[in-house]
Amino acid sequence: MGTSNESERLLVPAPRAANILAISERSLYRLVARGDLEQVRLSDRIVRYRVADLRAMAAPRPAAWPPRMADGQATPPTPPAPRRQRGKQAPGGNGARPHRVASGRGAR
C-alpha cells in the first residue's frame, strides 16, 4: 500500500480534520455536536470526516457585517457599554470586603 496524497483522500481522522480547519480537536467535536459538521462512522471506534465537507466549511463566505435592517439599510452602530474606571468605588461602599463574623460551633 502506497501513501496517498491528502487531496486524493476522501476521509481523514479527527486530528487531521482539525488541522485542515485550523481548530482544536475539541472545537471539531463541538461542530459535530452542534450539527455543523457530519462524522462518518466506520465502526464503533473509527470515525472519519469527509475532506469535501471540511473544504466547504473552510470556504470563504459573504460577510454578514454590517447587519442590515428589514429595508436593507445598515443598522446604526451600537455605542460601547460604559467601562468602570479603576479606583472608583460603587455608590455607598468603601471598596473593602465585609469581614466574616465567626459564630456557632468552632468559632474562635
PyRosetta script that sets phi, psi and omega in degrees:
from pyrosetta import init, pose_from_sequence

init()
pose = pose_from_sequence("MGTSNESERLLVPAPRAANILAISERSLYRLVARGDLEQVRLSDRIVRYRVADLRAMAAPRPAAWPPRMADGQATPPTPPAPRRQRGKQAPGGNGARPHRVASGRGAR")
pose.set_psi(1, 123.4)
pose.set_omega(1, 178.6)
pose.set_phi(2, -89.2)
pose.set_psi(2, 162.5)
pose.set_omega(2, 177.6)
pose.set_phi(3, -78.7)
pose.set_psi(3, 137.6)
pose.set_omega(3, -179.4)
pose.set_phi(4, -102.2)
pose.set_psi(4, 150.2)
pose.set_omega(4, 178.2)
pose.set_phi(5, -71.8)
pose.set_psi(5, 149.8)
pose.set_omega(5, -177.8)
pose.set_phi(6, -60.3)
pose.set_psi(6, -35.1)
pose.set_omega(6, -179.2)
pose.set_phi(7, -66.4)
pose.set_psi(7, -20.7)
pose.set_omega(7, 179.0)
pose.set_phi(8, -88.3)
pose.set_psi(8, -17.1)
pose.set_omega(8, -178.6)
pose.set_phi(9, -75.4)
pose.set_psi(9, 142.6)
pose.set_omega(9, 175.2)
pose.set_phi(10, -94.0)
pose.set_psi(10, -33.5)
pose.set_omega(10, -176.6)
pose.set_phi(11, -127.4)
pose.set_psi(11, 145.2)
pose.set_omega(11, 177.7)
pose.set_phi(12, -134.5)
pose.set_psi(12, 153.6)
pose.set_omega(12, 177.6)
pose.set_phi(13, -74.7)
pose.set_psi(13, 169.0)
pose.set_omega(13, -175.6)
pose.set_phi(14, -55.3)
pose.set_psi(14, -46.4)
pose.set_omega(14, -178.7)
pose.set_phi(15, -60.0)
pose.set_psi(15, -39.5)
pose.set_omega(15, -179.6)
pose.set_phi(16, -71.9)
pose.set_psi(16, -38.6)
pose.set_omega(16, 178.5)
pose.set_phi(17, -61.8)
pose.set_psi(17, -43.8)
pose.set_omega(17, 178.1)
pose.set_phi(18, -63.2)
pose.set_psi(18, -39.7)
pose.set_omega(18, 179.1)
pose.set_phi(19, -63.9)
pose.set_psi(19, -41.2)
pose.set_omega(19, 179.3)
pose.set_phi(20, -60.7)
pose.set_psi(20, -40.6)
pose.set_omega(20, -179.7)
pose.set_phi(21, -84.6)
pose.set_psi(21, -5.2)
pose.set_omega(21, -178.1)
pose.set_phi(22, 59.5)
pose.set_psi(22, 44.6)
pose.set_omega(22, 177.0)
pose.set_phi(23, -133.2)
pose.set_psi(23, 171.4)
pose.set_omega(23, 177.3)
pose.set_phi(24, -79.8)
pose.set_psi(24, 162.2)
pose.set_omega(24, 176.2)
pose.set_phi(25, -62.1)
pose.set_psi(25, -36.0)
pose.set_omega(25, 178.5)
pose.set_phi(26, -60.8)
pose.set_psi(26, -42.2)
pose.set_omega(26, 177.4)
pose.set_phi(27, -66.4)
pose.set_psi(27, -35.1)
pose.set_omega(27, 176.5)
pose.set_phi(28, -60.9)
pose.set_psi(28, -45.7)
pose.set_omega(28, 179.6)
pose.set_phi(29, -65.3)
pose.set_psi(29, -33.0)
pose.set_omega(29, 175.9)
pose.set_phi(30, -64.8)
pose.set_psi(30, -40.7)
pose.set_omega(30, 177.6)
pose.set_phi(31, -60.1)
pose.set_psi(31, -39.9)
pose.set_omega(31, 179.0)
pose.set_phi(32, -67.1)
pose.set_psi(32, -44.6)
pose.set_omega(32, -178.3)
pose.set_phi(33, -63.0)
pose.set_psi(33, -35.6)
pose.set_omega(33, 178.7)
pose.set_phi(34, -76.8)
pose.set_psi(34, -14.0)
pose.set_omega(34, -178.5)
pose.set_phi(35, 88.9)
pose.set_psi(35, 10.6)
pose.set_omega(35, -179.8)
pose.set_phi(36, -82.3)
pose.set_psi(36, -17.6)
pose.set_omega(36, -179.2)
pose.set_phi(37, -141.2)
pose.set_psi(37, 139.1)
pose.set_omega(37, -177.0)
pose.set_phi(38, -100.9)
pose.set_psi(38, 139.1)
pose.set_omega(38, 174.5)
pose.set_phi(39, -94.4)
pose.set_psi(39, 152.6)
pose.set_omega(39, 170.8)
pose.set_phi(40, -112.7)
pose.set_psi(40, 111.7)
pose.set_omega(40, -178.1)
pose.set_phi(41, -92.6)
pose.set_psi(41, 113.0)
pose.set_omega(41, -179.3)
pose.set_phi(42, -86.5)
pose.set_psi(42, -27.3)
pose.set_omega(42, 175.6)
pose.set_phi(43, -158.8)
pose.set_psi(43, -171.7)
pose.set_omega(43, 179.3)
pose.set_phi(44, -61.4)
pose.set_psi(44, -31.3)
pose.set_omega(44, -174.1)
pose.set_phi(45, -112.7)
pose.set_psi(45, -10.4)
pose.set_omega(45, -174.8)
pose.set_phi(46, -108.4)
pose.set_psi(46, 118.0)
pose.set_omega(46, 179.8)
pose.set_phi(47, -124.5)
pose.set_psi(47, 136.8)
pose.set_omega(47, 178.0)
pose.set_phi(48, -132.5)
pose.set_psi(48, 168.2)
pose.set_omega(48, -178.9)
pose.set_phi(49, -127.3)
pose.set_psi(49, 139.2)
pose.set_omega(49, 179.6)
pose.set_phi(50, -72.8)
pose.set_psi(50, 130.3)
pose.set_omega(50, 178.3)
pose.set_phi(51, -62.2)
pose.set_psi(51, -37.8)
pose.set_omega(51, 179.5)
pose.set_phi(52, -61.6)
pose.set_psi(52, -39.9)
pose.set_omega(52, 177.6)
pose.set_phi(53, -65.1)
pose.set_psi(53, -40.3)
pose.set_omega(53, -179.4)
pose.set_phi(54, -66.1)
pose.set_psi(54, -41.4)
pose.set_omega(54, 178.8)
pose.set_phi(55, -64.6)
pose.set_psi(55, -41.0)
pose.set_omega(55, 178.9)
pose.set_phi(56, -63.2)
pose.set_psi(56, -39.2)
pose.set_omega(56, 179.8)
pose.set_phi(57, -68.7)
pose.set_psi(57, -33.3)
pose.set_omega(57, -177.9)
pose.set_phi(58, -84.7)
pose.set_psi(58, -9.3)
pose.set_omega(58, -178.1)
pose.set_phi(59, -65.8)
pose.set_psi(59, 145.5)
pose.set_omega(59, 178.6)
pose.set_phi(60, -62.9)
pose.set_psi(60, 143.4)
pose.set_omega(60, 179.1)
pose.set_phi(61, -119.8)
pose.set_psi(61, 155.2)
pose.set_omega(61, 177.8)
pose.set_phi(62, -62.8)
pose.set_psi(62, 142.2)
pose.set_omega(62, -178.1)
pose.set_phi(63, -68.0)
pose.set_psi(63, 138.6)
pose.set_omega(63, 178.1)
pose.set_phi(64, -97.4)
pose.set_psi(64, 16.0)
pose.set_omega(64, -178.2)
pose.set_phi(65, -119.4)
pose.set_psi(65, 137.8)
pose.set_omega(65, 1.0)
pose.set_phi(66, -79.0)
pose.set_psi(66, 152.5)
pose.set_omega(66, 178.3)
pose.set_phi(67, -63.2)
pose.set_psi(67, 148.1)
pose.set_omega(67, -177.0)
pose.set_phi(68, -113.7)
pose.set_psi(68, 147.8)
pose.set_omega(68, 174.1)
pose.set_phi(69, -85.3)
pose.set_psi(69, 176.3)
pose.set_omega(69, -177.3)
pose.set_phi(70, -59.7)
pose.set_psi(70, -32.6)
pose.set_omega(70, -178.5)
pose.set_phi(71, -84.5)
pose.set_psi(71, 4.6)
pose.set_omega(71, 177.5)
pose.set_phi(72, 90.8)
pose.set_psi(72, -8.6)
pose.set_omega(72, 179.5)
pose.set_phi(73, -76.6)
pose.set_psi(73, 146.3)
pose.set_omega(73, 177.4)
pose.set_phi(74, -67.1)
pose.set_psi(74, 138.9)
pose.set_omega(74, 178.0)
pose.set_phi(75, -72.8)
pose.set_psi(75, 145.0)
pose.set_omega(75, 178.5)
pose.set_phi(76, -66.0)
pose.set_psi(76, 146.8)
pose.set_omega(76, -179.2)
pose.set_phi(77, -64.9)
pose.set_psi(77, 144.1)
pose.set_omega(77, 178.0)
pose.set_phi(78, -84.1)
pose.set_psi(78, 129.0)
pose.set_omega(78, 178.8)
pose.set_phi(79, -67.0)
pose.set_psi(79, 147.3)
pose.set_omega(79, 179.5)
pose.set_phi(80, -66.8)
pose.set_psi(80, 151.7)
pose.set_omega(80, 178.1)
pose.set_phi(81, -67.3)
pose.set_psi(81, 144.2)
pose.set_omega(81, 179.2)
pose.set_phi(82, -64.4)
pose.set_psi(82, 141.0)
pose.set_omega(82, -179.4)
pose.set_phi(83, -100.9)
pose.set_psi(83, 142.2)
pose.set_omega(83, 175.3)
pose.set_phi(84, -74.2)
pose.set_psi(84, 134.6)
pose.set_omega(84, 178.2)
pose.set_phi(85, -84.3)
pose.set_psi(85, 144.7)
pose.set_omega(85, 177.9)
pose.set_phi(86, -65.7)
pose.set_psi(86, 142.7)
pose.set_omega(86, 177.4)
pose.set_phi(87, 89.6)
pose.set_psi(87, -14.0)
pose.set_omega(87, 177.6)
pose.set_phi(88, -82.2)
pose.set_psi(88, 146.5)
pose.set_omega(88, -179.1)
pose.set_phi(89, -108.9)
pose.set_psi(89, 152.1)
pose.set_omega(89, 174.6)
pose.set_phi(90, -67.0)
pose.set_psi(90, 147.2)
pose.set_omega(90, 179.6)
pose.set_phi(91, -57.7)
pose.set_psi(91, 134.4)
pose.set_omega(91, 176.6)
pose.set_phi(92, 82.7)
pose.set_psi(92, 5.3)
pose.set_omega(92, -178.9)
pose.set_phi(93, -124.0)
pose.set_psi(93, 158.3)
pose.set_omega(93, 178.4)
pose.set_phi(94, -102.7)
pose.set_psi(94, 5.3)
pose.set_omega(94, 177.2)
pose.set_phi(95, 85.9)
pose.set_psi(95, -10.0)
pose.set_omega(95, -178.9)
pose.set_phi(96, -92.6)
pose.set_psi(96, 149.5)
pose.set_omega(96, 175.7)
pose.set_phi(97, -75.7)
pose.set_psi(97, 145.2)
pose.set_omega(97, 176.1)
pose.set_phi(98, -70.9)
pose.set_psi(98, 144.2)
pose.set_omega(98, 178.7)
pose.set_phi(99, -80.9)
pose.set_psi(99, 142.3)
pose.set_omega(99, 174.6)
pose.set_phi(100, -76.7)
pose.set_psi(100, 135.6)
pose.set_omega(100, 178.4)
pose.set_phi(101, -100.5)
pose.set_psi(101, 121.5)
pose.set_omega(101, -179.9)
pose.set_phi(102, -74.9)
pose.set_psi(102, 132.2)
pose.set_omega(102, 177.5)
pose.set_phi(103, -147.4)
pose.set_psi(103, 162.2)
pose.set_omega(103, 177.7)
pose.set_phi(104, 79.5)
pose.set_psi(104, -160.2)
pose.set_omega(104, -177.4)
pose.set_phi(105, -67.6)
pose.set_psi(105, 142.9)
pose.set_omega(105, 177.3)
pose.set_phi(106, 82.4)
pose.set_psi(106, 3.7)
pose.set_omega(106, 178.9)
pose.set_phi(107, -75.2)
pose.set_psi(107, 140.3)
pose.set_omega(107, -178.7)
pose.set_phi(108, -106.5)
pose.dump_pdb("model.pdb")
